[in-house]
Amino acid sequence: MRILVTNDDGVHAEGIQALYKALDKIADVFVVAPERERSAVGHGITMHKPLFVKEINSSSDHIKIWSANGTPSDCVKLGVEAMKDIKPDIIMSGINAGANLGIDILYSGTASAAIEGMILGIPSVAISLATYDHPDFTLAAQFSVNLAKKIVEQPLPEGTFLNVNIPPDADLDFNRVAITTLGKRRYSNSFDKRTDPRGRTYYWLSGDVIEYNEGKETDIGAVKQKYISITPVRFDFTDKDTAVAIKKWYE
């Protein structure tokens, strides 16, 4: 089994290191990840400047690690099409510090890397640990290994990736898993208006998360109830019901 590992927190982040070290026990692992944090870049790709790749020495000499000056989606493209002659069997993106729930997957570099893998026809998983407060990635990495084994045994349908959110509990139960839908979550964006030392006005984006009260069937509700949330996601934004209604305009 060959696994490409990437993330959006940067190649030196604690989460990605925990992930590739754990996966190394079951697979031929290689890493292509951003040279610095690229959180919330969405599915951006680099088209108007060159991509530079640098090989990094790993704690284990047989794990090949490259950093790139591009986005997480760039890293997946490089990993699949440029850095290895053999296509990976699975792409795992993470482990992200902080949850990626609901609409977050539209902004998240972690999720976008998995989406790019899905587009390239490779089973892909985005993995997030739902905390920023001194995250311990050990159990999340172990769960990722368990999940990778299951995906090899039962491949995902083409055009689907898994968005996984893991509660940050020390007594995490791997059997406490909920298969969920994307919950309703949005941000009350507010801009803090400031002035720099030269008198120029600038804005700093900040805001509060607005979550709706939802049950365990959604990723938001499941994580709140301390379940591991696995959401199978397909990207077809077509509103088929509205398409039928609009069609009648032109009949």
C-alpha positions as CSV (number, residue, x, y, z in Angstrom):
1,M,0.0,0.0,0.0
2,R,1.3,3.4,-1.0
3,I,0.0,6.5,0.8
4,L,0.7,10.1,0.0
5,V,0.4,12.4,3.1
6,T,-0.1,16.1,2.9
7,N,-1.7,18.9,5.0
8,D,-2.3,22.6,5.2
9,D,-0.5,23.4,8.5
10,G,2.9,23.0,6.9
11,V,5.3,20.2,6.5
12,H,6.8,20.7,10.0
13,A,3.5,20.6,11.8
14,E,3.0,18.2,14.7
15,G,-0.1,16.7,13.2
16,I,1.4,15.6,9.9
17,Q,4.4,14.1,11.6
18,A,2.2,12.0,13.9
19,L,0.2,10.9,10.8
20,Y,3.1,9.8,8.6
21,K,5.0,8.1,11.4
22,A,1.9,6.1,12.3
23,L,1.1,5.2,8.7
24,D,4.7,4.1,8.1
25,K,4.0,1.0,10.1
26,I,1.5,-0.3,7.5
27,A,2.4,1.3,4.2
28,D,5.0,2.8,1.9
29,V,4.6,6.5,2.9
30,F,5.8,9.6,1.2
31,V,5.0,13.2,2.0
32,V,4.5,16.3,-0.1
33,A,3.3,19.3,2.0
34,P,3.4,23.1,2.0
35,E,6.6,24.6,3.3
36,R,4.6,26.9,5.6
37,E,1.0,27.1,7.0
38,R,-1.6,27.4,4.2
39,S,-4.8,27.2,6.3
40,A,-8.0,28.4,4.7
41,V,-6.6,28.7,1.2
42,G,-9.4,26.5,-0.1
43,H,-8.8,24.8,-3.4
44,G,-6.4,27.3,-4.8
45,I,-3.7,26.1,-7.3
46,T,-0.6,27.9,-8.5
47,M,-0.7,28.9,-12.1
48,H,1.3,32.2,-12.5
49,K,4.6,31.4,-10.7
50,P,6.9,28.3,-10.5
51,L,6.5,25.6,-7.8
52,F,9.7,24.8,-6.0
53,V,10.1,21.5,-4.2
54,K,12.7,20.7,-1.5
55,E,13.5,17.3,-0.2
56,I,13.7,17.2,3.6
57,N,15.5,14.6,5.7
58,S,13.1,12.5,7.8
59,S,13.6,10.8,11.1
60,S,13.3,7.6,9.1
61,D,15.5,7.5,6.0
62,H,13.0,5.5,4.0
63,I,10.2,8.1,4.2
64,K,10.6,10.6,1.4
65,I,9.5,14.1,2.5
66,W,9.2,17.1,0.2
67,S,8.1,20.6,1.0
68,A,6.6,22.9,-1.7
69,N,6.0,26.6,-2.0
70,G,2.4,25.9,-3.2
71,T,-1.0,25.1,-1.8
72,P,-2.2,21.8,-0.4
73,S,-3.9,21.1,-3.8
74,D,-0.6,21.9,-5.5
75,C,1.1,19.4,-3.2
76,V,-1.3,16.6,-4.1
77,K,-0.9,17.3,-7.8
78,L,2.9,17.2,-7.4
79,G,2.8,14.0,-5.3
80,V,0.6,12.2,-7.8
81,E,2.0,13.6,-11.1
82,A,5.6,14.6,-10.5
83,M,7.3,13.2,-7.3
84,K,6.7,9.5,-7.7
85,D,6.5,7.2,-10.7
86,I,3.9,5.0,-8.9
87,K,0.5,6.4,-8.2
88,P,-0.5,6.3,-4.5
89,D,-3.3,4.0,-3.4
90,I,-4.6,6.5,-0.8
91,I,-4.1,10.2,0.0
92,M,-4.5,11.3,3.6
93,S,-4.5,15.0,4.4
94,G,-3.9,16.1,8.0
95,I,-3.9,15.7,10.9
96,N,-5.3,19.3,11.0
97,A,-5.2,21.2,14.3
98,G,-8.9,22.3,14.6
99,A,-12.1,20.9,13.3
100,N,-13.3,21.2,9.7
101,L,-17.0,20.9,10.0
102,G,-19.9,21.8,7.7
103,I,-19.1,24.7,5.3
104,D,-15.5,24.7,6.5
105,I,-14.7,22.2,3.8
106,L,-15.1,25.0,1.2
107,Y,-12.3,27.0,2.9
108,S,-10.1,24.3,4.3
109,G,-6.8,23.5,2.7
110,T,-6.9,20.1,4.5
111,A,-10.2,19.2,2.8
112,S,-9.2,20.7,-0.5
113,A,-6.2,18.4,-0.7
114,A,-8.5,15.4,-0.3
115,I,-10.8,16.9,-2.9
116,E,-7.9,17.2,-5.3
117,G,-7.1,13.5,-4.6
118,M,-10.7,12.6,-5.3
119,I,-10.6,14.5,-8.6
120,L,-7.5,12.6,-9.6
121,G,-9.3,9.3,-9.0
122,I,-7.5,8.3,-5.7
123,P,-9.3,7.4,-2.5
124,S,-8.8,10.4,-0.2
125,V,-9.3,11.4,3.4
126,A,-9.2,14.7,5.2
127,I,-8.5,14.3,9.0
128,S,-9.0,16.9,11.6
129,L,-8.6,16.9,15.4
130,A,-11.3,19.1,16.8
131,T,-9.2,21.3,19.1
132,Y,-6.5,24.0,19.0
133,D,-5.7,23.7,22.7
134,H,-2.5,21.6,23.1
135,P,-3.6,19.0,20.6
136,D,-2.4,15.4,21.2
137,F,-2.5,13.7,17.8
138,T,-1.5,10.2,19.0
139,L,-5.0,8.6,19.0
140,A,-6.1,10.5,15.9
141,A,-3.1,9.0,14.1
142,Q,-3.9,5.5,15.3
143,F,-7.5,5.9,14.1
144,S,-6.2,7.1,10.7
145,V,-4.2,3.9,10.4
146,N,-7.3,1.9,11.1
147,L,-9.3,3.8,8.6
148,A,-6.6,3.4,5.9
149,K,-6.8,-0.4,6.3
150,K,-10.6,-0.3,5.9
151,I,-10.4,1.8,2.7
152,V,-8.0,-0.7,1.2
153,E,-10.4,-3.5,2.0
154,Q,-13.5,-1.6,0.9
155,P,-12.5,1.1,-1.7
156,L,-14.5,4.3,-1.8
157,P,-16.8,5.0,-4.7
158,E,-15.2,7.1,-7.4
159,G,-16.0,10.8,-6.8
160,T,-16.3,10.6,-3.0
161,F,-13.8,11.6,-0.3
162,L,-14.1,11.2,3.5
163,N,-14.1,14.2,5.8
164,V,-13.1,13.0,9.3
165,N,-13.3,15.0,12.5
166,I,-12.0,13.5,15.8
167,P,-12.9,14.7,19.2
168,P,-9.9,15.5,21.4
169,D,-10.6,13.0,24.2
170,A,-7.8,11.1,25.8
171,D,-10.1,8.0,26.2
172,L,-11.1,8.1,22.5
173,D,-13.2,5.0,21.6
174,F,-12.5,3.8,18.0
175,N,-16.0,2.1,18.0
176,R,-17.7,5.4,18.8
177,V,-18.1,6.5,15.2
178,A,-20.9,8.3,13.6
179,I,-21.4,8.4,9.8
180,T,-22.7,11.9,9.3
181,T,-23.9,14.6,7.0
182,L,-22.3,18.1,6.8
183,G,-23.8,20.3,9.4
184,K,-25.1,23.9,9.2
185,R,-22.3,26.2,10.3
186,R,-21.4,29.7,9.2
187,Y,-19.4,32.6,10.4
188,S,-20.5,36.0,11.6
189,N,-17.6,37.7,9.9
190,S,-16.5,41.0,11.3
191,F,-13.6,43.2,10.3
192,D,-11.4,44.9,12.9
193,K,-10.4,48.3,11.4
194,R,-6.9,49.3,12.3
195,T,-4.3,51.9,11.3
196,D,-0.6,51.0,10.6
197,P,2.3,53.1,11.8
198,R,2.2,55.0,8.5
199,G,-1.4,56.0,8.9
200,R,-2.8,53.5,6.4
201,T,-6.1,51.8,7.1
202,Y,-6.2,48.1,7.1
203,Y,-8.7,45.4,8.1
204,W,-8.1,42.2,10.1
205,L,-10.7,39.5,9.6
206,S,-12.2,38.0,12.7
207,G,-15.6,36.5,13.5
208,D,-17.6,34.1,15.6
209,V,-18.8,30.6,14.6
210,I,-22.6,30.2,14.4
211,E,-23.7,26.6,14.8
212,Y,-27.2,25.3,14.7
213,N,-28.4,22.8,17.3
214,E,-28.1,19.5,15.4
215,G,-28.1,15.8,16.4
216,K,-25.6,13.1,15.9
217,E,-26.5,12.7,12.3
218,T,-24.4,15.8,11.4
219,D,-20.7,16.2,11.8
220,I,-21.1,19.2,14.2
221,G,-23.5,17.3,16.4
222,A,-21.5,14.1,16.4
223,V,-18.3,15.8,17.5
224,K,-20.1,17.7,20.2
225,Q,-21.4,14.4,21.5
226,K,-17.8,13.0,21.4
227,Y,-18.2,10.8,18.4
228,I,-15.7,10.4,15.6
229,S,-17.4,11.9,12.6
230,I,-16.9,10.5,9.1
231,T,-18.7,12.3,6.4
232,P,-18.7,10.9,2.8
233,V,-18.7,13.9,0.5
234,R,-19.4,14.2,-3.2
235,F,-19.0,17.4,-5.1
236,D,-22.1,17.9,-7.3
237,F,-23.4,21.4,-6.6
238,T,-26.2,21.0,-9.1
239,D,-29.6,21.8,-7.7
240,K,-31.6,19.3,-9.7
241,D,-35.0,20.4,-8.4
242,T,-34.4,24.0,-9.3
243,A,-33.1,22.9,-12.7
244,V,-36.4,21.2,-13.4
245,A,-38.3,24.4,-12.4
246,I,-36.1,26.6,-14.6
247,K,-36.4,24.3,-17.6
248,K,-40.1,25.1,-17.6
249,W,-39.2,28.8,-18.2
250,Y,-38.1,27.9,-21.7
251,E,-40.6,25.3,-22.7
